[in-house]
Each structure stands twice: as structure tokens, then as C-alpha cells.
């Protein structure tokens, strides 16, 4: 058995700003702040999980310290980290405020990184407020949170706020391809794209999924292995369902939905996936909107082909029906019937719709 294994999320954690994926608007600003000597004494990094907040905080802390000492000096003791999720008491904050008063033995700065700062108790926030308002010249605070709305306004007002964004699918897929090449793992582009879609904008999650699929696929990651291991619905299922809807093939649509449930997939996820697929078909109608889709070129081409067989009227009606079903799914006493009725409505022919409208007008 292999020993000393390090998961990819740790092994490929960025050590320099240029290695951070998808957050150039943040990293460039921080680099300019260090170069110009205009480093805020209190910063708040906020955004979804797994997008690089803590990594950027560590890189920034390292650069700040290295820029203020002679080359080769050890500044590791000038960086302090606190996980507020598990250390949220007033005693933990008081230990920091006591430490802040003491100037660093080496260099000019002490940098305090407090992760998940929104988890601090009310008493801890109050104890921290005065120090954050008037910190010593040698103290820099970098706070990180996934829930900015839970941070007290009095804390927010004392911080320079940096909003991290969800990382794009193409950026994640490109980074996974880099990791695969470094690890000697063969991976289909479509497979990496599927992993990136599953990660929903979180690079760390994508690397965890990558490790899991790589173990399952024994170093040869294919789209089929990703679909099987992650229990994802293949996009071909949605292409088939929409083809049947466009052809007004009611029995075919119902049979395909039944097959999805028989394979153990959740009906709600099918509805969400179908809504997303219909949106992408609609985006494929116009060249100006094709770029809004987060799919590789080969899949975009399939969407273009399908969109050429569907009218905008059908797509608009289908999207209204499926989004209505999605909003009612969790509160429905019979979600399967709700979904089947929505599929029947979408598969209706325009002539039937018009005839039904005429009956109502009478």
C-alpha cells in the first residue's frame, strides 16, 4: 500500500498569487497594494467555499513579511491563524488581542488570519472590535468568511472588503488538466468538464472529486467513469428527452422519465437538470448567447443541432412549465405525477395548445 499520499487539494494549493485560479481581480489588487505600500490593516475576504480565500490570505501574509525583512529571515512566527468555526469564544479573541500588543521580533508586521469569522460569538465580536478599530501599526488582520451577511456591520465598516467569485467551469477544467498531467493521469476533456460542473464553482471540491474519480478509474478518467462514479445523469439523457418533447412523443417522454427513476436517480435532480438543459438549448439559438454556455465545443455543437429543431415558442413554454414544476416539487404530495404532468404539458403540440385556448375563450 502506498504511503505518504497527499490529496490534490493540499498538494496543489497555490503558493504564489499567479497560481491562484480564477481570482485575478483580487490577486492583482493585493499585489499592487503590497508594491505601493498601501496595505490595509483590516481586510475581509468573502465568497463561496473552495475559491481561494484562505490560500490568498496565506500568500499575502507571506509576501507582507518577506517584503519587510532581509532575504532568508524566518518570519513564520509572524503569521497567526485561527479557525473561528471551532475557536469562537471570547477567550480565543482575547489571546489574539493580547498578542497584538507585542511587536514582532523579526520584520515589521504580524499578520492574523481568522477563517470563518462569522462564527465568532457575540461576545468575541465585541472583544475584537476595539482592536480592529485601532490596531497597532505592526498588526494586519485578514478575515475570511463564506457568509458575509452574518458579520456584524461594525466589523464590516472597519475592513476593506474583497469579494471572491465562483470559479468558472473552463478555469476549473483547465486546472484539472494541469493536475492530471502532473500526476501522469490520462483524462478526457469532457470528463474534466463534468467534474468542473459538479464542483459548482469550488476549485477545492473539484480536486476532491478528481481524486475520487482517479482512484475509481485507476488513472484513466473517462466521461463514462465520471458519470458512473458520481451518479450523474448523462447529458445524452436530456438530449433524448428534449428530442421526444420536440417531436410531441408523449409515451417516449414518460418512458424515459420512468427509466431515470428506475436507475435510482432523484426526480428533483432530473427536473433541475432538464431546466438547465432547456436553458442551454435556448441559448444555442443565437450566436450571441452561445458563449454564455459552460460546455466544451463538442457539446455546444450538439445543443446547436437540437436548437435548430425547436421553436422559441416551444422553448419558452417548456421553460415556464419546468421551472414551475421545480418550484412546487418539494411541497408536492405526488412529485412524480407533478413531473409527468409537466412533461405532458411540454410535449403538447401547438395545435392542441391553441385549441385548448379557444375552448377557454368560449
Secondary structure by P-SEA (a helix, b strand, c coil): cccccccccccccccccccccccaaaaaaaaaaaaacccccbbbbbccccccaaaaaaaaaaaaaaacccccccccccbbbbcccccccaaaaaaaaaaaacccccccbbbbbbcccccccaaaaaaaccccccccccbbbbbbbcccccccaaaaaacbbbbbccccaaaaaaaaaaaaaaacbbbbaaaaaaaaaaacccaaaaaaaaaaaaaaacccccaaaaaaaaccccaaaaaaaaaaaaacaaaaaaaaaaaaaaacccaaaaaaaaaaaaaaaaaaccccccccccccaaaaaaaaaaaaaccaaaaaaaaaaaaaaaaaccccccaaaaaaaaaaaaaccaaaaaaaaaaaac
